[in-house]
Amino acid sequence: MVNERDPVAVLVEAIRAATTCLPSDVADALRRARDLEDPLGRKQLDAILENIEIARRERLPICQDTGVQTFYIRVGTGFPFFDRLSGWIEEAVRRATDDVPLRPNTVDLFDDRNTGDNTGREIPAITWELVPGSGCRIDCLPKGGGSENCSALRMLSPAEGIAGIKRFVVDHVASCGGRPCPPGILGVGIGGGADIAMKLAKRSLLRPVGQPNVEPRVAQLEQELLGLVNDTGVGPMGLGGRITALAVHIETADRHPASLPVGLVYQCWAHRRATITIDASGVASVVDEGGEAK
């Protein structure tokens, strides 16, 4: 039993859960894709689904690439342990590297020296959001390198409009082929600036698979893009088929009149994530898939 008053231990369990147990919304989306696929695509998805079950049963990593450990922190302005959060996360990543285990994935930019514990300069990656209140929510999103390599940013002319956005996303996905291990989830950020568009794109991946944007026009664009992407025929693992993407998630921001930034973050089929909460007394809990603390 994990001590809920030890946030580091709870974070380690969240990292373990994200690494070994694919959320049910992702697994269900893969099963639906399997039922729609041609024989070759169905064979690939059968292997993926078997892999998911073995990982869950044996408590082993779903993929040999356990990713860059990425965290989104939504913290209340009255949270009493604010200054300890980054230290807790770094220590949890170090422990999880040995305990799960995680593949050491952090290397120096110039000499390729591996730190051996998945921590380093700006890693683990942490995005902060301040909100009213005294609690804290931490979303874990291990991000694999293969799919991350197929992320892209395009600064479109405003004159290209929605048609230009569709053309960029579809052309880029088609050019990636099987490299990002489809079928995946596409996070798309539109507007703001270059950095904002990419942040929006990655943050959209925290949504349950296929949950539409609350803005009807954005939700409609998500569905249109999903249909166009699947029409490319890239298919599971790039071997051809009907399902290249399980979902398209879009987040938007207002933009400068002279620019139309579009960020695309590709997530592979192994869409790993987990969440913990920490209350004002320091009690931490892993949140289950229904949104309740365990």
C-alpha positions in Angstrom: 0.0 0.0 0.0 1.5 3.3 -1.0 1.7 6.0 1.7 -0.7 8.7 0.5 1.3 11.2 2.6 4.3 10.6 0.5 3.6 12.4 -2.8 6.8 11.1 -4.3 5.7 7.4 -3.8 2.3 8.2 -5.3 3.9 9.9 -8.3 6.0 6.8 -8.9 2.8 4.7 -8.9 1.2 7.2 -11.4 4.3 6.9 -13.7 4.1 3.1 -13.4 0.4 3.2 -14.2 1.0 5.4 -17.2 3.8 3.3 -18.5 2.2 -0.1 -18.1 -1.6 0.3 -18.3 -3.1 2.0 -21.3 -6.2 4.0 -20.3 -9.5 2.3 -21.3 -10.6 5.1 -23.6 -7.5 4.4 -25.7 -7.8 0.6 -25.7 -11.5 1.0 -26.6 -10.7 3.2 -29.5 -8.1 0.7 -30.8 -10.7 -2.1 -30.5 -13.2 0.0 -32.5 -10.5 0.6 -35.1 -9.8 -3.1 -35.2 -13.4 -3.8 -36.1 -13.3 -1.3 -39.0 -10.0 -2.5 -40.5 -9.1 -4.5 -43.5 -7.3 -7.8 -42.8 -3.8 -6.5 -42.8 -4.7 -3.6 -40.6 -6.7 -5.9 -38.3 -3.6 -8.1 -37.9 -1.5 -5.1 -36.7 -4.2 -4.0 -34.3 -4.6 -7.6 -32.9 -0.9 -7.5 -32.1 -1.2 -4.1 -30.5 -4.2 -5.2 -28.4 -2.3 -8.3 -27.3 0.7 -6.2 -26.3 -1.6 -4.0 -24.2 -3.0 -6.9 -22.3 0.4 -8.5 -21.6 1.8 -5.2 -20.3 -1.2 -4.7 -18.0 -1.1 -8.3 -16.7 2.7 -8.4 -16.2 3.0 -4.8 -15.1 5.6 -4.2 -17.8 6.1 -1.1 -20.0 3.7 -1.0 -23.0 6.6 0.1 -25.2 10.4 -0.2 -24.9 10.5 3.6 -25.4 9.1 4.8 -22.1 9.3 8.4 -23.4 10.3 11.8 -22.0 8.6 12.2 -18.6 6.2 15.1 -19.2 4.0 16.6 -16.5 1.2 19.2 -16.5 0.7 20.8 -13.1 -2.6 22.6 -12.3 -1.9 24.1 -8.9 -3.9 26.3 -6.6 -2.5 29.7 -5.6 -3.0 28.6 -2.0 -1.3 25.2 -2.3 1.1 25.0 0.7 3.7 22.8 -0.9 4.1 24.8 -4.1 7.9 25.1 -3.8 8.4 21.4 -3.3 6.5 20.2 -6.4 9.3 20.2 -8.9 11.6 18.4 -6.5 8.9 15.7 -5.8 8.5 15.1 -9.5 12.3 14.9 -10.2 12.7 12.4 -7.4 9.8 10.4 -8.5 11.2 10.1 -12.0 14.5 9.0 -10.6 12.9 6.3 -8.5 10.6 5.2 -11.3 13.5 4.8 -13.7 14.7 1.9 -11.4 11.4 0.7 -10.1 9.2 0.4 -13.2 11.7 0.3 -14.9 11.9 3.2 -17.4 14.5 3.3 -20.2 17.0 6.1 -19.5 16.0 8.6 -22.2 17.8 11.9 -21.3 21.1 12.7 -23.0 23.3 15.7 -23.2 22.9 17.9 -26.3 26.6 18.0 -27.2 28.3 14.8 -26.0 25.3 12.4 -25.9 26.0 11.5 -22.3 23.0 9.7 -20.8 22.1 10.9 -17.2 20.8 7.4 -16.5 17.8 8.6 -14.5 15.6 10.5 -16.9 16.4 13.9 -15.4 18.5 16.6 -16.9 18.4 20.2 -18.1 14.7 21.1 -18.5 13.8 17.4 -18.1 11.4 16.2 -16.8 9.3 18.6 -18.8 6.9 20.5 -16.6 4.1 22.9 -17.6 2.5 25.0 -14.9 -0.9 26.5 -14.6 -2.0 28.6 -11.6 -5.7 28.3 -10.5 -7.7 29.5 -7.5 -7.7 27.0 -4.6 -5.4 25.1 -2.3 -5.1 21.7 -4.1 -3.0 20.4 -7.0 -3.5 18.1 -10.0 -0.6 16.6 -11.9 -1.1 14.9 -15.2 1.6 12.5 -16.4 2.1 12.2 -20.1 5.2 10.1 -21.1 5.9 11.1 -24.7 7.7 8.7 -27.0 10.4 9.9 -29.3 9.2 8.2 -32.5 5.9 10.0 -32.5 7.4 13.3 -31.2 9.8 13.3 -34.2 6.7 13.7 -36.4 5.5 16.8 -34.6 5.6 20.0 -36.7 4.9 23.7 -36.7 3.7 25.7 -39.7 3.3 29.5 -39.8 0.5 29.8 -42.3 -0.7 33.0 -44.0 -4.1 34.0 -42.7 -5.3 34.0 -46.3 -4.8 30.2 -46.3 -7.5 29.9 -43.7 -9.1 26.6 -42.6 -8.4 25.0 -46.0 -4.7 25.7 -45.4 -4.9 24.1 -41.9 -6.4 21.0 -43.3 -3.9 20.8 -46.1 -0.9 21.1 -43.7 -2.2 18.5 -41.3 -3.2 15.9 -43.9 0.0 16.3 -46.0 2.2 16.1 -42.9 0.5 13.0 -41.6 0.8 11.3 -45.0 4.5 12.2 -45.2 5.1 10.6 -41.8 3.8 7.2 -42.9 4.4 4.5 -40.3 7.2 6.3 -38.4 5.0 7.5 -35.5 3.3 4.1 -35.0 -0.2 4.8 -36.1 -3.1 4.7 -35.5 -2.5 7.6 -33.2 -4.0 10.8 -31.7 -3.3 14.1 -33.4 -3.0 17.1 -31.2 -3.5 20.4 -33.1 -3.0 23.9 -31.7 -4.2 26.8 -33.8 -3.5 30.5 -33.1 -1.5 32.5 -30.6 2.1 32.4 -31.6 4.6 29.6 -32.5 5.1 28.5 -28.9 1.5 28.8 -27.9 0.3 26.7 -30.9 2.7 23.9 -29.9 1.7 24.0 -26.3 -2.0 23.9 -27.1 -1.4 20.9 -29.4 0.3 18.9 -26.7 -2.1 19.9 -24.0 -5.0 18.7 -26.1 -3.7 15.2 -25.7 -4.8 15.2 -22.0 -8.5 14.9 -23.2 -10.0 11.5 -23.3 -9.7 10.1 -26.8 -12.3 11.5 -29.1 -13.8 13.9 -26.6 -14.8 16.9 -28.8 -13.8 20.4 -28.2 -16.6 22.3 -26.4 -16.7 24.9 -29.2 -18.9 23.5 -31.9 -16.9 25.0 -34.8 -13.7 23.5 -33.5 -15.4 20.1 -32.8 -16.6 20.1 -36.4 -13.1 20.8 -37.7 -11.8 17.9 -35.5 -14.2 15.5 -37.2 -13.4 16.8 -40.7 -9.7 16.5 -40.2 -10.1 12.9 -38.7 -12.0 11.9 -41.9 -9.4 13.4 -44.2 -6.5 11.9 -42.3 -8.0 8.4 -42.4 -8.6 8.9 -46.1 -4.8 9.0 -46.6 -4.8 5.2 -46.3 -1.6 5.2 -44.2 -3.3 2.7 -41.8 -2.0 0.8 -38.8 1.8 0.9 -38.5 1.9 2.5 -41.9 1.1 -0.7 -43.7 -2.2 0.6 -45.3 -5.7 0.6 -44.0 -8.7 2.6 -43.0 -7.7 4.0 -39.7 -4.6 6.2 -39.5 -5.8 8.3 -36.5 -8.1 7.4 -33.6 -8.9 11.1 -33.0 -8.0 14.6 -33.7 -8.0 17.0 -30.8 -7.8 20.8 -31.5 -7.2 23.7 -29.1 -7.3 27.3 -30.3 -6.2 30.7 -29.3 -6.7 34.1 -30.9 -4.0 35.2 -33.2 -2.1 38.2 -34.6 -3.8 39.5 -37.8 -0.7 38.8 -39.8 -0.1 35.1 -38.8 -1.9 31.8 -38.5 0.3 29.4 -36.5 -0.6 25.7 -36.5 1.1 23.2 -34.2 0.8 19.5 -34.7 1.8 17.0 -32.0 1.6 13.4 -33.1 0.9 10.8 -30.4 1.4 7.1 -31.2 -1.2 4.4 -30.4 0.5 3.9 -27.0 -1.2 7.0 -25.6 0.0 6.8 -22.0 -1.2 9.1 -19.2 -2.1 9.1 -15.5 -3.2 11.7 -13.0 -2.7 12.4 -9.3 -4.1 14.9 -6.9 -2.6 16.4 -3.8 -4.7 18.2 -1.2 -3.8 21.0 1.1 -2.8 18.5 3.9 -0.3 16.8 1.6 -2.4 13.6 0.9 -1.8 12.4 -2.7 -4.0 10.0 -4.6 -3.8 8.5 -8.1 -7.0 9.4 -10.0 -8.8 6.5 -11.6 -10.2 6.7 -15.2 -13.6 7.8 -13.9 -12.1 10.8 -12.3 -12.2 9.5 -8.7 -9.2 9.4 -6.4 -8.1 5.8 -5.5 
